[in-house]
Structures are given as C-alpha cells and as structure tokens.
Amino acid sequence: MKVAGVFLLLSLALFFHQGNAGMDAAALRGTEPSCENFNLRRGCTREFDPICGTDNLLYSNECLLCLHNLQRSDHVRIKNRGMCQTPRNNFA
C-alpha cells in the first residue's frame, strides 16, 4: 500500500512539473506583435500601453516593440501585455 502511495505522489509531482514547464515555454514563445497596424516610418505615439517582450524588456507600447525589431533586425514577441514579472534593465 505504501509503494502505491509513493508512486501516486511521484506521478502527480511529475505531471505538475511538466505542466509548468510547458507554460513557461509558451510564455517565452509569446505572441506575434501586429506590426502591420503601425506606420513605423512615421514613428510611434507616446501612448503608455506596456508590453513585456520575450526578451523581458518593457516596451511602452506595441509599436515601439515593432520599431525595436525593425531597427535591430530582431524578432522579439509579446510575452504578455502589462508589466514584466522579471524585468531586465534596458540601458542600451
């Protein structure tokens, strides 16, 4: 009976560990920004609608994330809308 209980607990722990790993991987993949909605040649507004990028940098809005990708030939995606949980300093 003890062996079955231990096996059940280990199975549950493994199940929850795999589930959390999948969520972290999905967050790192992020969602594609809608850059086609912005005329990046004209610049971006100063509207503050924070976006956390998959690089853990906070962008003031989605347009600025798109502009960053264009200027640096990068491919940062949207990790989440709002503030970053673990922000990285952006002093570049």
N, C-alpha and C positions, 0 to 999 in steps of 0.2 A: 504494500500500500504506500509506503514512504517513497519507493522508487517511482511509482506512478505520479505522485505529487510533485516530486522534484522535476521529473520530465515535463509535466504540465507547466510548471513555473518557468523552466528554461525555454520552452516553446513560446510561451507568451512574451518573455523578455526579447527573444529573437524577433518575433513578429513585430513588436512595437519599435524595436531598434531599426529594422528595415523600413518601416513606415515613415519614421522621422528622417531617415537618410534620403528617401525619395522626395520628401517635401523640401529639404534643403537643396537638392539638385534642381528641382523645379524652380525654386526661387532664384538660383544662380543663372538658370537659362533665361528667365524673365520673359517679358512680352515685347514684341517689336514696337518701337515708337511709330506714331503716324506722321512721319516727316513730310509726306506729300501734302499735309494740311497747312504747311508753312512755306512762305516765300523766303527762303534762307538768304537769298541775295540782298533782300531789303532789311534783314536783321530780325531780331526778336523783340517782343514787348518786355517791359519790366514787371509784368504781372507776376506775383508770387503765388505759384501753384506747385509746391515742391514735388519733385520726383527723385526717388532714390534709384540710382543706376546699379547695374550688376557689378560695377567697379567699386561699389559702396561709397560713391561720391554723391553729394546732394546737389541737384540742379534746380535752379529757381523755377523752371518750367520745362515742359516737354520740348519746346522749340530750342531752348539752349542745349538740351541733350543732343538733339539732332545736329545743331551747329557744331558742337564738340566733335561728333562723329565725322562730320564733313571736313572740318579743319584738320583733324588728326588722322584721318583715314582709319578710324577706329570703328568698332561695332558694339558699343555699349547699349544694352537693352534696359527696359524698365523692370527693376526688381520689385518695386512697389510704389504706389502713389503715397506721398507724405514723407515724413522724415525717415532717415535711415536708422535702423536699430543699432548698428555698429558703424558709425560714420568714420570715414578716412579723411584726413586733412587734405584740402585742395589748395596748395600754395604755389602751384605751377603757373 
